[in-house]
Amino acid sequence: MRLALELILPALLIVCALAVTFSKRLLVSVVIYTSFSLIMSVIWVLLESPDLAITEAAVGAGVSGLLLIYTLKKIHALKGTSDE
């Protein structure tokens, strides 16, 4: 099981990196970036670094994702948003 994860997770990181590069929609790019951070946090757990895993999940997926979505909303890059 662990060996399968050690082979699949790095491959998923490469797929996420390529997908975020070629994505045309900004919101899709943010979601892929967030999933990249979550996959990376699982890798940190497998490498027995729980402190880095928690930091990656909190900052990489949580705070950064929210800030990027807020920025997209602020610059009116998301459909259906308005400052009323």
Secondary structure, 3 states (H helix, E strand, C coil): CHHHHHHHHHHHHHHHHHHHHHCCCHHHHHHHHHHHHHHHHHHHHHCCCHHHHHHHHHHHHHHHHHHHHHHHHHCCCCCCCCCC
